[in-house]
Amino acid sequence: MLVDSHCHLDCIDLSDFDNNFDALIQQTHDAGVEHMLCVSINLEKYPQMLKKVRNYPTISVSAGMHPMADETDDFSIEYLTELASDDKVVAIGETGLDYYYHKGDPQWQQERFRAHIQVANQLNKPVIIHTRDAGDDTLKILHQENAEQCGGVIHCFTETQAFADQAIEMGLMISISGIVTFRNADALREIVKTIPDDHLLIETDSPYLAPMPYRGKQNQPAYVKYVAKTLADLRDTSVEHIAEVTRNNFYQLFNLATAQQT
């Protein structure tokens, strides 16, 4: 059985599923995906997201604000702490730095990133990290804020080998998305071969970044199997092995009890 370590279920267009959220979840389980982590990107919409998935034991959630949120969006460390204290919440984020879209002063992004890590350490919940064109600053802040204490994952990894090595040295997980199936992802495919089994996760980032052969279409958690298959081929192993190690890493990182796994 597979897990999808990062998806945005509240952002999926349900017209592909007869406008039925239950149908989406059932189709996902039928495809062999036993658990999903629904990741927060917007604190204003967070209560709606939580209400949508709260009663599904095979869906866990995170609490946080995406680094591509606007500087003027409401954010407070107190409110994040309150939301993240809910038992349904297993992680903080996604958070991090995105200099690709934000070309101006990065200080406010960095301050929010630090705040997320501080909450993660306070609540002893791992942090979900987004980084784009900001590798050096991301690593610097992770070190300065002692992110190795709470642990976490570099989500949708597209960084360098040196970045991966340093993240792994800190004890962080590396999560691979459908990007690994793209034709222009040769550098990523080489790095994927070097990630130790005990630091590996897989994800879809649904509804974004659909893997081949669905690139350009809406992504869904069921498509995590294409990521697993690509990793198995690259690492000269079986899909079953990739599923087992990423499943075990997922439950260990997010401290999920056996009762929540099925």
C-alpha positions in Angstrom: 0.0 0.0 0.0 1.1 3.6 -0.8 0.8 6.9 1.1 0.7 10.3 -0.4 2.8 12.5 1.9 1.7 15.8 0.4 -1.6 16.8 -1.3 -4.1 19.6 -1.3 -7.4 17.8 -1.3 -9.4 20.9 -0.7 -8.0 22.4 -4.0 -9.0 19.5 -6.2 -11.7 20.2 -8.8 -14.4 17.6 -7.9 -16.0 17.7 -11.3 -13.7 14.9 -12.2 -15.3 12.8 -9.4 -19.0 13.6 -10.0 -18.7 16.5 -7.6 -18.4 14.0 -4.8 -15.5 14.2 -2.3 -16.3 10.7 -1.1 -15.8 9.4 -4.6 -12.4 11.0 -4.8 -11.3 9.3 -1.5 -12.8 6.0 -2.5 -11.0 6.1 -5.9 -7.8 6.9 -4.1 -8.1 3.9 -1.8 -9.1 1.7 -4.7 -5.8 2.7 -6.3 -3.8 1.4 -3.3 -3.3 4.6 -1.4 -4.0 4.0 2.2 -3.2 7.4 3.8 -2.9 11.0 2.7 -1.5 14.2 4.3 -3.7 17.2 3.3 -1.4 20.2 3.6 -2.4 23.7 4.6 -1.4 26.7 2.5 -3.9 29.3 3.6 -4.8 30.0 7.3 -8.0 31.9 6.3 -9.3 28.8 4.4 -7.9 26.4 7.0 -11.1 25.9 9.0 -12.9 24.9 5.7 -10.1 22.4 4.8 -10.2 20.8 8.3 -14.0 20.5 8.2 -13.8 18.8 4.8 -11.4 16.0 6.0 -11.8 15.8 9.8 -14.0 12.7 9.8 -11.7 10.7 7.5 -9.3 8.6 9.5 -7.1 8.0 6.5 -6.5 11.7 6.0 -4.2 13.7 8.3 -3.6 17.5 8.0 -1.0 20.1 8.6 -1.4 23.7 9.7 0.5 26.5 8.1 0.8 29.3 5.5 2.5 28.9 2.1 5.5 31.1 1.4 3.8 32.3 -1.7 1.0 33.9 0.4 1.0 37.6 0.3 2.9 39.7 2.7 -0.3 41.4 3.8 -2.1 38.2 4.6 -3.0 37.8 8.3 -0.5 35.7 10.2 0.3 35.3 13.9 2.3 32.7 15.7 -0.4 32.6 18.3 -3.1 31.6 15.9 -0.9 29.1 14.1 -0.1 27.5 17.5 -3.8 27.3 18.4 -4.6 25.6 15.0 -1.7 23.2 15.1 -2.5 22.0 18.7 -5.5 20.1 17.3 -4.9 16.3 17.4 -5.8 16.0 13.7 -2.7 18.1 12.9 0.4 16.0 12.4 2.7 18.7 10.9 3.4 22.4 10.5 3.4 24.0 7.1 3.8 24.1 4.3 6.2 26.9 5.0 9.6 27.9 3.6 11.0 30.4 1.1 10.1 31.1 -2.5 12.4 33.6 -4.2 11.2 32.6 -7.7 7.9 34.4 -7.4 8.9 36.9 -4.7 11.7 39.0 -6.1 11.6 41.8 -3.4 12.7 42.0 0.2 12.6 38.4 1.6 12.7 39.4 5.3 8.9 38.9 5.9 9.1 35.4 4.3 12.0 34.5 6.4 10.3 35.7 9.6 7.2 33.6 8.8 9.4 30.6 8.1 11.2 31.0 11.4 7.8 31.3 13.2 6.6 28.0 11.7 9.8 26.2 12.8 9.4 27.7 16.3 5.8 26.4 16.5 7.0 23.0 15.2 9.6 22.8 17.9 7.2 24.0 20.6 4.6 21.3 19.6 7.1 18.7 18.6 5.5 18.3 15.2 7.6 18.1 12.0 7.8 21.0 9.5 6.9 20.7 5.8 9.4 22.8 3.8 8.9 24.5 0.5 12.0 26.0 -1.1 12.5 27.5 -4.6 15.5 29.6 -5.7 16.3 30.0 -2.0 18.4 26.9 -1.1 21.2 28.7 0.9 18.8 30.8 3.0 16.5 27.8 3.6 19.3 25.7 5.0 20.6 28.6 7.0 17.3 29.2 8.7 16.7 25.5 9.3 20.1 25.4 11.1 19.5 28.6 13.1 16.1 27.6 14.3 17.2 24.1 15.2 14.8 22.3 12.8 16.6 19.0 13.5 14.7 19.0 16.8 11.2 18.8 15.3 12.3 17.1 12.1 10.6 17.5 8.8 10.6 17.1 5.0 11.8 19.0 2.0 8.6 18.7 0.0 8.6 18.4 -3.8 12.4 18.2 -3.9 14.1 20.0 -6.8 17.3 21.3 -5.2 20.9 20.2 -5.7 22.8 17.2 -4.5 24.7 19.4 -2.0 21.3 20.6 -0.6 20.0 17.1 -0.3 23.2 15.9 1.5 22.9 18.7 4.1 19.2 18.2 4.6 19.7 14.5 5.2 22.6 15.3 7.6 20.0 17.3 9.6 17.8 14.3 9.7 15.2 15.7 7.2 13.2 13.6 4.8 13.3 14.2 1.0 10.0 14.0 -0.7 9.8 13.3 -4.5 6.9 14.4 -6.6 5.7 13.8 -10.2 8.4 16.2 -11.4 10.8 13.2 -11.3 8.8 11.8 -14.3 9.2 14.9 -16.4 11.5 14.8 -19.5 13.7 17.7 -18.3 14.3 16.3 -14.8 17.5 14.4 -15.5 19.4 16.1 -12.7 16.7 15.3 -10.2 16.7 11.6 -11.3 20.4 11.4 -10.6 19.9 12.8 -7.1 17.0 10.4 -6.4 19.4 7.5 -6.8 21.5 8.7 -3.9 18.8 9.3 -1.2 19.0 6.7 1.6 15.9 4.6 2.0 15.2 5.9 5.5 15.1 9.5 4.2 12.7 9.0 1.3 9.1 10.1 0.9 6.8 10.3 -2.2 4.0 12.7 -2.9 1.7 14.1 -5.6 1.2 17.7 -4.5 -2.3 17.3 -6.0 -3.9 18.9 -7.8 -0.6 20.2 -9.1 2.4 18.6 -10.9 0.6 15.6 -12.4 3.2 13.0 -13.4 3.6 11.5 -16.8 1.5 10.3 -18.5 -1.0 12.9 -17.0 1.3 16.0 -17.1 -0.8 19.1 -17.8 -3.9 17.6 -16.3 -5.3 17.7 -12.8 -3.3 15.6 -10.4 -4.8 13.3 -7.7 -3.4 11.2 -4.9 -4.0 8.0 -6.9 -1.2 9.1 -9.2 1.4 8.7 -6.5 1.9 5.2 -7.9 3.6 6.7 -11.0 6.1 8.4 -8.7 6.7 5.1 -6.9 7.2 3.3 -10.2 9.7 5.8 -11.5 11.7 5.7 -8.2 11.7 1.9 -8.4 13.2 2.0 -11.9 15.8 4.6 -11.0 16.9 2.8 -7.8 16.8 -0.7 -9.4 14.3 -2.0 -6.9 10.6 -2.9 -6.8 7.5 -0.7 -6.5 6.6 -2.8 -3.4 9.9 -1.8 -1.8 9.5 1.9 -2.5 5.9 1.7 -1.1 7.1 -0.1 2.0 10.0 2.3 2.9 8.1 5.5 2.1 5.0 4.2 4.0 7.2 3.4 7.1 9.0 6.7 6.9 5.7 8.6 6.6 4.2 7.0 9.7 7.4 7.5 11.7 7.9 11.1 10.7 4.4 12.2 11.4 4.0 10.1 14.5 0.8 8.4 13.3 -0.6 5.7 15.4 -1.6 2.3 13.9 -5.3 3.1 14.4 -5.0 6.0 12.0 -3.3 4.1 9.3 -6.4 2.2 8.1 
